[in-house]
Amino acid sequence: MENVGTKRETLYDRCLCCFVSKLSYRSQSVAAVQQLRYLPPSVLIDIYVLMSQREDLKHMLFEQMADLQIFERLLRFDPARQKLFLCLATLISRGKQLAKELEQTFIQRYAAPSTSSSTRTHVQQQTTKTASKLAKLAKAKLTVSTSTPSTSSTLLSPPHTDDDSVDEEAIIEAADSLALSSDDNEYNFGLDVIDFGLRLGSFLSEAGWLSESIAILQVVANRLRKMEPTKKIKIIYLDCLQRLLHSESCSSNFKSAERTFDIMMELLKEIDQDEIPKPLLANTHTQISEMYFARNEYDDSHMWSVVAMRNLEETTPERIAIDVLRQAAKACVVKRDYQRANILICQAKSRAKKTFGANHQKYADTLLDYGFFLLNVDSPYQSVNVYKEALDIKRCVFGNRNFHVAMAHEDLSYAYYVHEYSTGNFTCARDHIEKSVDILKHLVPQNHLKLASAKRVKALLLEEIALDKMAEGVDDEGLLKQSEELHKFALQLSLEVFGEENVQTAKLYGNLGRLYQTMNRFEEAERMHQKAIKIKTDLLGPYDYEVGLSIGHLASLYNYQMKKYREAEELYLRSIEISLRLFGRSYSGLEYDYLGLCHVYETLREYEKYLQYAHILENWQILRGQNLTMNKTIYPAINEDCSLEEIKQQFFNMCNHNLTPCN
């Protein structure tokens, strides 16, 4: 008896399996595979998924999927998208660089203007042949036999239906749509190429192959720039540029991103804003916000995310609406506007799960952003669990050797580092950061910012592991030296890309300050902390979380190593004030400040103040313990779904100095 919940195998499934099981490099099999392109994309992608499960068919599958015409058909069939990711990931894991092959083929065929005529003739010939064959298939009314297929060619008809005419009409319609009329001209041909290029570039970006995406979208942008600048062409050009900006920002290609941004801004001046579709405007402003966010320029990122929010409408496609909400949430987090951030990211997460499902990469994207929010509002335990779920989805969709997967490993590693900081158990954190670094070493240049970021997290972990060994009486200078090299590498790259006055540069100065404190290089540590405090204060203001963090680190140095107790006292009080403003009385970081003040007052023999803060520390421990026991967070998840209009009303009606004042 069939087990409850077991998927029942259909005749369609059996036919597919039988067909794929007979494939090999025999001439008969090769001929059958060459006919696959004429199948409906829903059938074709299912066959490719089965082929991807066989090691001996990887060359055959690669040849099929590297064909631009075949890939374009599948790319235009939205239900095939997830399966395309799977096939791409499987081939790449087996050493078949499909993403690079698609990029190179697209560029060779469409980049050079001198080949446009021959390319057009070639495509016309191929399309005419395709139309002719489809018409013949329609007339033959091929159907799947109800018996087990005896040869592989039997499967080259669509799945059997009760009405044979349905398949015939579908094939005839496909043939008609492919046939080129005498009125087709270079303009229409160009738009077809552009549409395919936009789809392919965005697909590769979503799949984590960003350099390939950038190369393809640049070809499309060059084509559009040379076309007559009609209103339609300008809007398509804007669409292309915002996609290109997304790929460049994600890959930290900021020089190219700045050039793309400049062209976008000039283009936006040329087009009447009322003529641009609102969803495109919202997406464009979101990509600009994302670029500034990646460059750690948080004021500009926040400003553009607010503009994007204003362009949301109830008719905005869900994919775009989710991305707008996600980016606005991240911009609010770094501006310490946690209440708005909580509303936005919870709504984005709910919409992504409802629209795409719990195993979709778009839902995983929202989980990563939700984990970022939780980590910033002092909920590291919850953050770890959310990051783990996101990583699992990313690995299922994209495979293990993937850029997006490497980023998820880094995020999870850092969350583990924060969560386990008090215990000193960094096994999980180290495992994930090692995986992140290893993946990135194979995907990006050695001087890439993303690799430097992963190495920074690894340096933090090595320092803590060395500290734990020192506490056990084992002096491990090797780990500290390795940590210093990694921090210096990240700092040098940050200075080259961002310059001195940047939040990321300031963070790296602070990291070096803590390391030098551990290495008993106190004067160097002091200079690093002072640099970090000045830069962060200038950029973020005197009451930002990052400022409080660096102030607390300098206070610790003065207190425990340099014996500057009055300076330490002043800094601890400033750090406490910032923490209470942002997070309230149960914030985890308050423990170190309260303990530090107790040490200061005990050393100075100011026992009344010592008892005061010892009592405050005791109350903090009780409050913190209650929150951990009840799994409470400062900003609990919002489970009530809202319309986009309701979200906008909540967002803009909350009083905040960064937005328009409330009525």
Secondary structure, 3 states (H helix, E strand, C coil): CCCCCCCCCCHHHHHHHHHHHCCCCCHHHHHHHHCHHHCCHHHHHHHHHHHHCCHHHHHHHHHHHCCHHHHHHHHCCHHHHHHHHHHHHHHHHCCCCHHHHHHHHHHHHHCCHHHHHHHHHHHHHHHHHHHHHHHHHHHHCCCCCCCCCCCHHHHHCCCCCCCHHHHHHHHHHHHHHHCCCCCCCHHHHHHHHHHHHHHHHHHHHHHCCHHHHHHHHHHHHHHHHHCCCCHHHHHHHHHHHHHHHHHHHHCCCHHHHHHHHHHHHHHHHHCCHHHCCHHHHHHHHHHHHHHHHHCCCHHHHHHHHHHHHHCCCCCCCHHHHHHHHHHHHHHHHHCCCHHHHHHHHHHHHHHHHHHHCCCCHHHHHHHHHHHHHHHHCCCHHHHHHHHHHHHHHHHHHHCCCCHHHHHHHHHHHHHHHHHCCCCCCCHHHHHHHHHHHHHHHHHCCCCCHHHHHHHHHHHHHHHHHHHHHHHCCCCCHHHHHHHHHHHHHHHHHHHHHCCCCCHHHHHHHHHHHHHHHHCCCHHHHHHHHHHHHHHHHHHHCCCCHHHHHHHHHHHHHHHHHCCCHHHHHHHHHHHHHHHHHHHCCCCCCHHHHHHHHHHHHHHCCCHHHHHHHHHHHHHHHHHHHHHHHCCCCCCCCCCCCCCHHHHHHHHHHCCCCCCCCCC
